[in-house]
Amino acid sequence: MRNIAGFLVLVGLLVLLRQWSGGDTEGSDRVAGATTPAKGGPYVTVYGRDSCGYTKSLLSELADNGLRHDYRIVDKPAVASRLHERMRAAGLSTRRYRLPVVDVNGRFYLRPGADTVQNAYNDAFQ
């Protein structure tokens, strides 16, 4: 009985940790928030960190697809400050969020796939 109780406590803690950390990435491609575009024409800005596997993967896929984008490292205070200002303007919390954060023409996506970014960028031309 003692082993079963310990196992159930461990499973419960893992479930709580998953919820606290943001869970899985399902649904993360949806627009998380929108604000006034930062530039005059269509653009893609990826905010992430070099040590983030999701950021590296997205940057690689965008480059492979030939989609021009800017990359900003969120560990730089000025970059983080500007990102958080724009996220708050879009109605997003800056307390905890998944990387990369992608700004496509003023629409923010949290940990999107490359196809979502490409589609959002293409929509700017329609």
N, C-alpha and C positions, 0 to 999 in steps of 0.2 A: 504493500500500500504506500509506503514511504517513497519508493521509486516512482510510482505513478503520480503521486502528488507533486513531486519535484519536476517530473516531466511536464505536467500540466502548467505549472508555474512558469517553466521555461518557454513553453509554447505561447502562453499569454504575454510574456515579456517580448518575445519576438514579434508578435502581432502588434503590440503597442509601438515597438521600435519602427516597424515598417510604416505604420500610420504617421508617426512623428517625423520620419525622414522623407515623407512624400509618397510612399507606396511605390507602385509600379508606374510605368510611363504611359499606360493606356489613357487616351484622351488628352495627352499633353500637347498634341498638335493643334488643338483648338485655340482660337484667339483668346488670350488671357485678358487683354485690355487694349484700349486704343487711345491715342492722343494726337495732337497736331504733329504732322510730319516734321522731322528735324531738318530736312533738305527740300529743295524745290522740285526735284524730279524723283523718279523711282529709285529706291536704294535698299540695300540690305546691310545691316550692322549686326555683327555677332559679338555678344559680350560673354566672355568665358575666362578660363584660365588654362595655361599650358599643361598643367598636370591633370586636367579633366579629360577622361577618355571620351565622354560624350561630345565635348567641345572639339577634340581632335578629329573624331569621326565625322562630325558635321562639316568642319572646315575642309576636310579631305574630299568629301562627297560634293560639296559646292564647287570646289576647284575642278574636280573631275567632270562636272557638268558644265563648266565654263561660266558659272554665275559669278559675276563680279560682286565683291562684298568687302566691307571693312571689318577688321577684327580689333576689338578693344579688350584689354586685359583688366578684369575687374579688381585685381589686387592693387592697382594703382589708385590712390585716393581720389584724384581728380576724375578718373573714369567712373569709379563707383559712385561718387557724389552726383555726377551728371546722370548716370543710369537711374539711380534712386529717385532723383527729381522727376525724371520722365516717367518712371514706373508709378510714382504717386499721382502724377497728373492723369495717368491712365486708369487710376483707381486700383492699383495693385499694391499689395503689401510688400514691403522691403525687408521684413523681418526674416523670413525664410523663403527661398525660391530655388528652383532647379536651374542648373546651368546646362547648356548655354541658354541665355536669354537672347532672342533674336527680334530686332526691330525691323519690320518690313513696312516702309512707308507710313510709320506711325502706329502700326499694329504690332503688339507684342506677343510673342510665342515663347512658352517655356519648354525647353528641351524638345523642339520640333524635329521632324524628319526632314531630310533634304527636299523631298517631293513637296512637302507642305510649304517650305520656304520658296521653292521655285514657282509653285502655283500662286502664292500670294504676290510674288513679284510680277508674274505675268498678268495678274488681275489689275495691276496698276495701269496697264496699257489699254484696258478696255473701258 
